């Protein structure tokens, strides 16, 4: 399981940086939705300890991002959903977190 924590992230650049670190993506990672979807769907791109097995990505703490940039967050949700739809061994769960009303 990989758990990118989006606490404090309010833009796409922050999302891509956190995803790249959590997923241990190479420096050449394009830091855009297509590159993230491709990386998630590629069984050859797996963090240490996840090679050859299924992968659960639990994205936490996205509520502030969703509030700050609702359109970008909707695109991010779609990117995660498309990657999971294309890849049977991949599961993505979004746990927005953050205090309600904060």
Secondary structure, 3 states (H helix, E strand, C coil): CECCECCCCCCHHHHHHHHHHHCCCCCCCCCCHHHHHHHHHCCCCCCCCCCCCCEEEEEECCHHHHHHCHHHHHHHHHHHHHHHHHCCCEEEEEECCCCCCC
